[in-house]
Amino acid sequence: MLTDTSGVIKFILSILLFALFFQDSFIVFAWGAEDTLWLMLAKRIFLLLPVFAIILGCWVTIGSLITVIIRHNRREFVISLFINWWDLGKSIVAFWGGIFKFVFYLAAGLLGLLKIFILALWSLIQEIIFMPFRLLGAAGRGLVRSPVPWIAVFLTLLWCLLEAVIFTYVMTPLVVDTFSNITGEQLTEGFVRIPLFIFLLFIVLGSYAVLSNMIEAVKTKNISAIIGIGVIEIVALFVEVVFLYREFVDSLVPWFAQYSEKFELGMFWTLAIAAFVWFGIRSLSWFLFAEHGTPTILSIIQGKGLRIEKAVATQSKTGYISISSEFMAKIKEDTSWLQSKGEELLAAFMLPPLQVVAAAINFCTVLITSHNLFALPFKTMDDIKLAKPLVEKAARKPETA
């Protein structure tokens, strides 16, 4: 079109359409279609947006200069155009620097994330390793602070099991011989031991239950209960001494005979020693743990529930299994760091190109309203305002101009 004109008109058109002389070359160069892949990507990342912003600024500047002759505040308007070009130049430089800044922040964030992952993995391994010890400590504190005598219950059951195991071993030959004589068949010890063990376990537990009820009856001074339970206790004593502890004493007779000549213990002394052993074992185990463990076991068996004091029941509940406070504090600290680093990366990624776009938009708003829409440069994400306040600002400026 310019080649078809001459003289003053050609000169004027050359000034008004000067952007046509270079915009195609700029776009082709910035697009880099014929370059290698890496060079093409570099041009499109670093040059394409600034080139379009410069071309838009040129065309809007041409239109703005044409309207200078009809504007009131020509001086301020022209100064605004120069300031917009200055802002565009700063925005382009900030855009280029922002790309390197974003890459640096991204690398630092990835290294920090890798560090957090390694430390979290190491902390998790430590938590897993020390979890059994923490559970044992929590269980120990629970047993110590619990109003229920769990240690006494455990020791009572353990002692009953121990007695049942010992008497099962002692009584097995006698029971096998007895049942073999009754049935006429030879029974094996393996066949007898399991039911015998269960039977003896109930006998031992029943012995402690009778003793516990006897103590309660004595405390309440209930004469009829004392007599009735006393008879039951005598029967239990007779059964355990004759069938259990007697066999235990008989197994010690060879040891007694080894240290004396013509040793004969006799039935009376056998039963006396068995009764003495029964009394000693029951007394020691009762005063050590069975006094507190047996009533709890009976309450559970009878379905009465466990009696817990109100003062203890109203205490604050604590978790049985808990993660250490250091581990949770580290997770919170890392979460806060990730949140701040994410916002920092988002700002480093968005602000540089948005500043170039905002600088180009400012040319358009200056042409229309004689005022800039955006205050450059953007420093934080808060500087990018919502659309409604920007529209209100753009609509309010012409009224005050």
PyMOL commands that set and color helices and strands:
alter all, ss='L'
color gray80, all
select helices_A, chain A and resi 2-4+8-16+18-21+23-31+37-46+48-70+74-145+150-183+189-220+223-250+253-258+266-302+310-313+325-369+381-383+387-400
alter helices_A, ss='H'
color red, helices_A
deselect
rebuild
show_as cartoon
